[in-house]
């Protein structure tokens, strides 16, 4: 995030008097006519009800273990001792766990680990292609790194010909063959009307069959001329073979002749010749057309190098190549033997990738089903099988192939995937067995520690008070599930309890910007004829997903926006800037997004607007959308120096801090601009380990403030400058910065000023300052959390309860409450408090603290499990590594 400096002073708690933090360190920071008709009549109750529909939550095609912590710990333990060739598959399983948890960054890290630990070229190909697919909108980053003399290695080409080694040990007899004695030095092979003179010893040395023919008891051993016309080899082909027998090379041979030679080499067991031909053909594959044509030969002739080269081309062109029926045919109809030729032992990994790409294109397509069938065939371990069964079951369910879906879900359930019971319950409900579905879920809930999805699923099969109780329980156990909020909000709206309905849907939108929730709120506003609010939501939707379709996919969101605009007055450019300033100052991020979307349709400079959009999207925890906006900012930059600034942010936000700093310096050489100085200060503060670097950061921010810019950005610079001063104990200067920022309505400066008050031992003033922020900010969970540091324990607990209600994903409140329990010797309650958050959020610090609690009560195995799971989240966390070493020695 680039909206604040992660100052050193904010990394440790200052709650001296309360101090339950002996257990705890506080981290902070870290349309058609039909559409028109429906729209125009939406204010009637019947039309409003038709708009306000909440679809059932899908059965997700993910691996969702009941105890993901245990699974991650097992994976980590196996990684510590397994042979190198098993590591990639373990990282792939880790990826699947994180995908089920929705942890995108951790998923990518696991994929990258799988790629780095690949033990074969085939694994390198598959995981490299998967990383490229996951980052398919990030090719620009590789180009920018190249301009800095650095390359993104996972996107680089793999030299298959040199890396895929052939096993030619079976032909060790060729050396002896070469030395065999023979009376006839040469032999002539006649093909049609042509005669090819060959060295008998050299040809005999090509293979055991040729040796037997020319030196054994066959009649050809006594012949000077041998007729080879019936062996499907042309004179040109045999001349090339003769030359190879002497030189060991296939120079200047056309592809068609190489194919002839490949078939011939297979027929006569000429392994060295086949390998040379295989590699020569592999080096010629450069397009999908080449790969389609040559893959068939490769599979027929057992040519693994050529097959791998063709596979590389296919994977490089994902997802586009799956629109080619010939490519799909190759992957869909490859039996076990062909899969071994094509991808070696990485068949499961390959079909995991292909099925994911196909599901993203169309989960109901034949190719998706075919790829998943191959995935089932490729599965070897228990975890691989349950994942493959479940994923194929989900696709069969979507395709309404219910009998086959039931068989697959049962297989997955029997293999240990409890989540597959949701698929079986849906099938039971579809067949009219609603009570059976309810009982099936009840049985699961009563037999294990229940999770939120179990109650959500069971709520689909009951009504009235039972349904509401199940939905409340689902939210209690997993507040990230969107369906319960949506159902409750829609029910309240149908009962015309408008404020309660909006409050309910706003609960989840306060911490999770889910498109389906924005759509539902849009429908509420339509029903209420609040077109300005409806426009705000639909423009936020279009910012996140320009192609989004609403009303169960029937209407494009941009069409609805066009219709809503007819009911809303036009804003001038000045109006837009005023609205943006107002909403930005009140920390209304969704509202600010909407205003920027509207401004982008005007003649205003688009580069700076897309850049602002990226800032908001980062604050809303939408990093992929933020990166797209940054790339659009670069694309629409009006000057070279502006473009360099956006390139610097792109590099910085993807972890390339030094390269981002270089771009800032290049921009400053061209033009001394606010944004260039701001970027340089931010990147330098992050990358410099030298305490004296703060002097340079201060100077850069002061230079930035001297440059022209609007008040929104100057407020941010003043806020950051205040943070630097606080870190170095210059409280008067820091206070001046925060006060000046507040004068231009940079609302977040209240937090910095509160810090200054606190460090001056004026806790009451700090508390009051944070109260002002809470009153002004629309999104204020972080403000409540910060205010909890400046009050007594009871008030702190009350503030942190509010934080958990506003944003249950914030980790600190759980840690604080758990630490308080632990200080009161309530170990069981402390562990339970952490466990309820860990159930839906894989967080290093929660796992670390729970491990410490387990160690404290002497449960070494549980502590070790949490250590291992935490190291799956961050393998390089030094404190966790030391903790793991200590606990592991106890266990041994």
N, C-alpha and C positions, 0 to 999 in steps of 0.2 A: 504494500500500500504506500502511496506517496502523498498521503494527506497529513502525515505527521512524522517527526523523527522519533525512532524508538530509542529514547534517551536512556542512558545508564541509570539515571536517578529513578526511573520508573520500573526498574527490574527487581527491586526488593521491597518488601513491606516495611512501612514505617509505623505499624500499629503497636508501639512500645507498650502502652498501658494494657491493651487487651491481650495481645500475644497468644492466641491459640495457634500462631504460626510457627511454633516449634516444629510442627509437622509440615509446614506449608511455606512455599514461596509464591508470592503473588505475581502472576504474569498479567500485564495489561498491554494491550496493543496488539503484543505478539498476536355491385349487387343487381340482381335480376328483379323483375317485377314482383315475383313472389317474395323476395327479400324486402322490397320496398313496402309491400302490403303488410308483411309481418311487422316491420319496423314501425310503420305509421300507426298501427293499432296496438302497440305493445303496452299502452297504459291500461287497457282493460284487464280485469283480473284473470280471465281465461288465457289471454295472450301472454300475460306476464308469467303464468304458470307454465306455458309451453316453452318460454325462454329459459326458465329456471329449472334446468334438468342437471342432475348429478349422475354421470355414468359410474357404473361399478368399477372398482379398482381392478386393473388387469392382474392376471397371474403372471408374475414376472419370470422371464427365462434365465434366472440367476441362481447361483449357488448361495443358499442362505442357511448356513448351519445354525442349529439352535444355540450353540455356544461357540461363537466365532473366536473368542479369546483362546479357548482350548485348541481349536484348529490351527490358529496362527502359531501358538506355542509349539505344537507338534511339528509344524513345517520348519520352524526355526531350529528345533532340536535335530531334525533329520538333516538339515543343511549343514550342521556342524560336523556330521560324521559320514555323510553319503559319498559315494564315488562321484567324480566330476561329471560323468555323463548323465547323472540323475538330477543335477541342480536346476537345469532349465525347466524341467517339468514341475519341480517344486515351486519355482518362482511363478510359473503359470498358474498353479493352484492358488498361490498367494494372491495373484492378480484377480482370480475369480472371487475370492473372499472379499477383497476390497471393492470389487464391482458390485457385489451384493449389498455392501454397506454404502454405496454411492460415493466412495472416496476417490475422486478422479486423480488427484495428484499422487496418491499412494498407488493407484492402479498403474499409472505411467512409470513410476519408479520401479515397480515389480517387473513390468515389461522390459524396462531397460536393463534390469539385473539379469533377466532371462537371456537377453541378447548378449550381455557382457560375459555371462557364464556358459554360453553355447559351446558345446564340445565338438560339434560337427558343422560343416558348411551348410547343411540343410537347415539346422536350427538357426544359424546365423541369418540365412535368407529369410526364414519365416518371421523371426522376431524383429529383424531389421525392417521388413515390409510392414509389420504390425505397428511398429513405432512410427513409421512414415505415414501410415493410414491414420493413426491417432492424431498426428500433427499435420494433416493434409492441408490445413490452411496456414501453416507456419513455414512454408518453403522460403518465404521472404527472409526469415531469420538466418537461414543458411547463406543466402545471398549477402546479407549485411555482414555476417561474420567473415565471409570471404573478402569483403572490402577492407576488413581489419586484419587480414592475413591469418585467419583462423577458420577451420572447417568443422561442421557438425558431422562427426565421423559416422553416426548411425545412418546418415543419408548417403554415404559414399558407396561406390560400386564394390562388388566382391569379385575377385578374380577366381572364378570357379575352376578354370582349367589348371591353375597352379595349386589351388588349395585342396581339390578333391583328388586324393591319391588312389591309384588303382592297385589292386592286389594281384601282382603277377608272379607270386611265389610258386603257383602251381605249374609254371612253365620253366622251372629251373633246369629242366632237361634240355632246354634249347642250347645251352653252352656246349653240352656234350654232343648234341646233334651237329653243331657247327664243325666239330672236329672229326666227324665220322669220315672214314676213308671211302672213296668211291672211284671206280675206274673211269666213268664218264664225267668230265669236268662240267660240261654244259648240258642243258636239256632245253628242247624247243617245245613250246606250247602253241598248238594251232587253234585259233579261234576264227571260224569261218575261213576266209581266204588269207588271213594274216597269220604270220608266224612270229612269235616273240622268243628271242634267245635269252635264256636265263642261266644264272650260276646255280648249278644243281645243289651245291652245299648250302647256299644262301636260301634257296626256296625250301629245301628240306628243313632248314632251321626255323622256318616260320611257325611250325606246329608239329605235334606228334603225328597227325594224319598224313601230312606231307612227307614227314620223315619215313613213315611206313611205306608210303607210295613209292618214294624214290630210292629208298635204301633197304627196303624189306623184301618180303617174298612175293610181292605183287608183280605182275608182268610189266607194269610201267617202270619198274626199277631197271629193266634191261633195255628200255626203249629210249631212243634219242629224241623222238617226236611223240608228243602226247596230245591227243585231241581233247580240248576243253570247251568245245562249242556248246555243249549242253549244260553249262554250269552258270548261266545267267550273268556272265561277266563280259564286258566289251573289250576289244583289243586295247583301247586307251586305258581302261581300268587295269588290265593285267600288266601293261607296261609300267603303270604307277606302282603296282604291287612288286614287280621285279626290281624297280629302282629302290623301293623301300627296303627290300631284302638285303640290298647292298649298303644303302646310306642310312637307313633307319628314319628317313624323313619322307613326308608327303608334301613336297613343295609344288606350288602352282597347279594344284588339282582342283577342278571345278566342283561345286557342291553336288551336282548330279552324279559325277564319277565317284565322289566320296561316299555317297549313299550306296552305290553299287558295291564298292569295296567293303563297306560296313557289313552288308548282307553276306558277301562272300567270306569275309573274315569270320563271321559267326558260324557259317556253314562248315568251314574247315578248321575251326578252333584256333585261329591265329590271334592269340590274345594280345601280343604286342602290336600287331597291325590294327586290331580292333580298337585298342586303347588310343593309338595315334590318330586313327580316323575319328573316333569319338571326340577327342579333344579338338581336332581341327574343325569339325562341324560345330562344336560348341562355341568356338571363337567367332563363328560367322553369324550367330543368332543375334539380331539387332532390333527386331520389331515383333509385334504380336503376330503378324502374318507369317514371318519366319518360324516363330515358336509353334504356332498351330500346325504348320506343315511338318516340322521336324519332330515334334513331340510324339506323333504317331509312330515314326520310325524308331525313335529312341525306346519307346515302350515295347515295340515288337522285337527289337534287336537287343534288348537288355543293356542299353547304353546309358549308364547312370550319369556320366559327365554331360552328355548332350541333353538328357532329361532335366538335369539340374539347371542348365543354362536356359532352357525354355521356361522352366518354372520361375527363374529369376525375372525374366521379362514379364510373365503374367503378373507376378506379385508386384512388380514395380508399377504396373498400370492399374492397380486396384484404386477405386472400385469400378472404373470405366470398363475394364476388360470383361466384367461379368455381364455386360450387355451383349457380349458376343456369344451366340449360342454354341459355337464350336468350342470355345474355351470352357463353357459350362459343361458341355458334353464330356470333355476330357476329364474334368474333375469328378463329375457325377458318376461316371461309369468305370472308374479305375478300381479294379479288384485288388486284393491284398498284394499280389505279386507286382502289379503295376505301381502300386503306391510305394512299395519298397524301392523300386527302380527310380521313381520320380523324386521321393523325398526321404528315403532311408528310414531311420527310426523316428522321424519327426512327423509321422502321419497325423497323430492326434493334435499336435500343435497347429499343423496346416489347416485341418478341417475346423478347428476352433476359430481360427482367423476367418476362413472362408464363410463359415456359417454366421459369424457376427456381421460381416460385411453384407451378406445376403439378407439377414434379418433387418438391418438398417435400411436396405433398399425396399424390401417388401417381405414381411414375415410370413405371408401366406403363399408365396410363390413356390413353384415346383422345385426351383433350384435350391431354395432354402431347405425344403424337406429332404432333397437328395443329399445335400452336403451334411445335414445332420444324421442321415442314415449312415453315411460313411464315417461320421464322428463316432457313432455307436459301435461300428465295426472296428474302429481303431482304438477304442478305449481298452485299457489293460488293467489299471488299478481300480480299486473300489470307488475312489473319489471321481475318477474320470468317467466311470460308468454311470454313477448317479447323476452327474452333471449332464452327460449326453442324453440319458433317458428323459430327464426333466425338460431339457430344452426341446427335444423332439416332441415330447408330450404337449408342451405349450403351443408349438406350431400346429400339431394335429388338432388341438382344441380350437385354434383360430380357424382352421380349415373345415371345421365341423365334422371331422373324422373321429367320432366320439369313441368307438370301440377300441381303435388303435391308441387313442390318447389315454384311455383308461388303463390299457395294458402297460403303457410306458410310465405313467404316474405311479402305478402299483410297483413296477420294477424299481423306480427311483426311491420310493418309500421303503421298500424292502432292503434297499442298499444303504438306508440310513438317512435319506434326505426328507426330514419331517415336513419341510415346506411344501413338498409335492402333494400333501393331503389337501391343500387348497385347490389343486386341480381336480382331485377326485370329488371334492365337495361341490365344485361348480358343475361337474358332470352329473352328479346325483340330482342337483337342483334342476338342471336342464331337462332331466328325464322325469321330473315331477316328484322326486323324493326329497322334499325340503326338510322334513323332520330327520331323515337319515343323515343329511348333510350337517344339520345342527348337532346331532348326536356325535357324529364323527369328529367334529371340531371340539366338542365338549370332552370327549375321551382324551384327545391330545392335551388339552388345557389342564386336565386333572392329573395327567401322568408325568408331566415334566414342568420345569420352571417356565411359566408362560411368557410369551413375547407379545408386543403390540399387534403384530399382523394376525395373530391367532384370534384375538377378540374382534378385530376389524372384519376378518373373514366370517366369523360366526354371526356377526351383526347382519349379514346379508340374508340370513335364513330365519330371522325372527322379526317381530313387529313390536310397536308400543314401547312400554317401559323397558323391556328386555333389550330391545335394540339400542335405546339411548344409554343404558347401563354399559353395554358392550362397547359402544363407541367412546364413552367417557374413559373406560378402562384402557382401550386402545391408545387414546391420547396420553393417558397417565404413563403407560409403559413405553410408548414411542411417540413423542410429540411431533416428530417429523412427518408422520403419515398425513397426507392431505385430505383423504376422503372423509374422515370423521368431521373435520371442520366444515367441509363443503356441505355435507349432509345436514349437519345441525343448522348451518346458516340458511340453507335453502328451505328447511322446514320452518324456521322462524319467519322467513320472508313470506312463505305461503300463508302463514297465520297473521300476516300484516304487522309483524313485530319488527319494524324496519330497523330501528337503532340497534336492537339486539342482533339482528342478522348481520348488519355491517360490522358490528363489534366482533362477532365470531369470525368472519372471514378475514378481518384485519388482524386478528390474533396471529394467524400463520403468515400473512403477508408482512408482518413486522419483522420476521426473521428468515423467511424463505420465499424468495420471489418465484413462485410457481406459476407458470402460464395458465394452467387450468383454474387456479384461484383468481387470477386477474380477470380471466374471462367471466367467471361467475359474478364477480363484483361489477364488471361491466354490464352484465345482464340486470343486476339489481338496479343500477343507475338508470338503465333504459326504462325499466318498469316504473321507476320513480320520476321519469322525465327530467332527470338531472343530467342534461346533455354535456355540460362542461366537465363534470366528473367522469362521465362515460368516455368522453374524448380523451381525457387524461389517461385512462386505463388502456384504451385501445392503442394509443400512441406508445405507451410503455411496452405493450405486447409487440408492436411492430418493430420497436427498437431491438428487442431481444430476438425476435424471429420474424423477419420480413415476409416470409411465405406462410405464416400461421393461418390456419383455417378454423373457423368457429362453428358453433352449432353442429357438433359431431362431424366436422369436416365438410359441411355443406356450403359454407360461405367463406370467402376470403376475408381476412380481417381488414385489409385495406379498403374493400368495398363498403364494409360497415362504417369505417372511418369517414368515407366520402359522404355517406348518408347522415351521419351524426353532425358533420361539419355544417350541413345545411341549417341546423338548428342552433348554431353557436355563432356569435358575432366574431368578425375578423379582428385580429390583433395587428397593429402596426409593428414595425421593428422595434420602436421604442417601448411599446407595450410588452413585447416579448422579453426585452432586456430587464424591464421592471419586474415582470413576473418571475424570471429566472433568479434575479437578485433576491426577491422576496422568499422564494421557495428554498433557494440554497441557504439563505440565512436562517431559515426555520428548520433546517436539516430535513427537508421533505425531498428525499432522493427520487422517489417515483414521480412526484410532481415536476421536479427539475428535469428528469429524463424526457417527460412529455413536452415541456416547453422547448427543449433543444431539438426534439424531433420536428416540431412545428417551425422552428427557426431555420432548419436545414432546407425547407422548401422556399425560403426567401433568397434574396441576393446577398445575404450576409456571408462573409468569408467562411468557407466550410471547414477548412483545416482546423481552426481553433475550436469550432463547435464539436467536431468529432473528438477532439482531444478532451474537451470538457465531458463529453459523453463517456469517454473511457474512464475518467476519474470517478464518475458516479457509479459506473458498472463495477468497478473494483470495490467501492464502498458497499455495494449491494451483493458482494461475493459472487460475481458473474465474470470470472477471469477470462473465459474464452470469448465472450461477447466483448469484453473490454479490449482484448487483443485485436479483434476485428475492427473495432472503432479506431484504435491506434493506427492500424494499417490504412484505414480510410483517411485518417488525418494526414498521414504521409502522402497518400495518393492525391489529396486535394490541397497540399501545401502550396502557397502562392509564391514562395521564395525558396532559394537554396538553403539559406540559414534556418528557415522554419522547418524544412524537410529534415535537415540534420538533427534538429531537436527531437522530432518524433521518432526518427531512427534510433536516437540515443535511448529514449524511453522504451522502445520495443526491445532493445538489447538488455537494458537494465531489468525490465520486468520478466525476462526469461533467464535471469541469472548470470548475464554477461556484463557485470558491473564495470570492469575496466574498459571494455569496448564501448559501453554507453558513455563513460567519462570522455573517451577519445572523441566521440561524436559531438559532445557538448563543446569541447575545446575547438574543434573545427568550425562549429557554428559561431562561436565568439570571435574567431579570427575574421569571419565575414561580416558579422554585425553584433554589436553589444546589445543583446535583447534580454528582457526579463526572463523568459523561459529558458534561454541557454544558461544564464547564470544560476537559475534555480535548479536546473538539472545537474549542473556541475557540482553545486553545493550538496545536493541530495546524494549523488553517487559517491562523492568524496567522503561525506560523513559515514556512509555505509561501508566503504572499502578501506579507509585509512585506519590503521592500528596505532598510529602515532598520536599521542595526546595533543601535540602541538598542531595537529591538523585542524583542530577546532578553530584556531585563529584564522586559518584560510577559509573555513566554512563561513565564519562570521563576515569576513571581508566580501566573500562572494554573494551572500544574502544582502549585504548592504549595497553592493553593486546592482543587484537585481532590483532593489527597491528604488534606485535612482532612475531605472528605465521605465518607459511608458507601459502601463498595463491597467487592467480594470481592478476595481476594489476587491472582487472575489479572490483574485490571485494574490494581490498585495496582502490581504488579510492572512492568507496561508503562509506567505513568506515571513510576515511578522510573527506569526505563531511558531514557526519553525525556529526563527532566530531566538525567540524567548526560550524555547526548549534547550538550545545550545547554552544560553546564559545560565539557565537553571543547573545544567550539568556541571557548570564550573563555579557555582556558588555566587554568581553575580545577580543577586535577587532584585536589586533596584532596576538594573537594566532590563531584566526579564519582565518585571512588572510593567515597565513603560511599554515594552513591545506588546504585551497582552492587552493593556488598556487602549493603545492605539489601534490594535486589531479590532477590539470591541467597538471603537468609535466608527469603524466602517462596517460594523455588523458581521464580523466574523465570529459567529456564535460559539464555536468550539473553543475560542480563547478563554471562555469562563473556566474551562478545565485547567488550563495552564496557570491562570491567575489564582485558582483555588490551591494549586500546588505551592505557589509562592507564599500564600497566606499560611499554609500548613508548615512550611519550612521556617517561617518566622514565628512558629509556635502559637499561631492564632487559628486553632482548629474550628472555632465557631464561625469565623469569617470564611474559612475554606468550605464549610458545610453550606453556608448561605450562598456562596458563589456557585456551587454545584446545583443548588436548588433553583437558581436563576436559569441555568442551562436546562434543567429538567422542564421548567415551565415554558421555555422557548422552543425546545427541540421536538420535532414530531417523532423522530426515532430516538428514544432516550434511554434504552436499556443500559448502554455503556455509562451514561451519566449517573444512573442509580448505582451502578456497580462502583463507580469511582467515589460517589458520595459516601458509600458505606465505610470508606477508610477514615472519614472525618467525624465519626460519631461513636457513641458507646455501643456495647455489644448488642443490646436489644434492638436499637434503631438500625444497626448494621444488618442484623438478621432480617428485619422487616424489609429493608431496601433490597437485600439479596433475594428474598422471596419474590419481590416484584420483578427483579431481573429475570429470574427463572420463568416467571409467567410471560414476560415480554419476549424473551429470547432463551429458550431452554437449551440452546446449543452453546451458550457461554459457560465455560468450564469453572471459572473461579468460585461462583456461589456454592457449587457442590463441594469443592475442596474446603472452603471455609467452614461450611456446616459440618463436614466430616471431621475437620480438625477440632472443632468445638466439642463434638461428641467424644473424640479421642482424649481430649484434655479432661473430660468428665468421666473417663474410664468406661465409656460406653462403646467398647470395641465393635460389638455386633452391629450397632446402629451406624457407626462410622463407615464400616465396610459396606453396609446396605446402601448408604447415601451415595457412595462412589459407584456402586454396582448399578444403580438405577440409571445413571448417566452413561456408564460404559456400555450398557445394553444397546444403545442406539448411536453411540459416538466412539469411534476408535481413536482415543486421545492418549498421547504419550504420558502426559502429566497425571491424568487420572489413573492410568495403569501403574505408573511409578509410585504414586502415593498409596494406592491399594497394596502394592507389593510391600511397601514399607510397613504398612499396618499388619499384613500377614506375617512378616518377619518378626514384628514386635510381639505377636501373640504365639509365636513358635510354629506357625504352619509353613514350614519351609517349602513343601511341594507347591502350595498355592502361590507363595511368593515367587518361586522359580518360574511357574507358569506365567504369571503377570510380567515378570522380567522378559521372558522370551517373546511374549506378545508385544510388549513395548518396543523391543529391538526389531520386531518386524515392521513397526511403524516408523522407527528411525534407527537404522542399523549402526549409525556412527555417533550416537549420543553417548558422550564420554562417561557421564555420571551413571547412566544405565549399564554401560559395559562394566564399570567397576562394581556396581551393585550386583550384576549377574555373576561376576567372578566370585564375589564374596558368598552369595547365597548358594551358588553351585558347589563351592567347597564344603559348605555345611551339609548339603544333601549327600555328597559323596562320603 
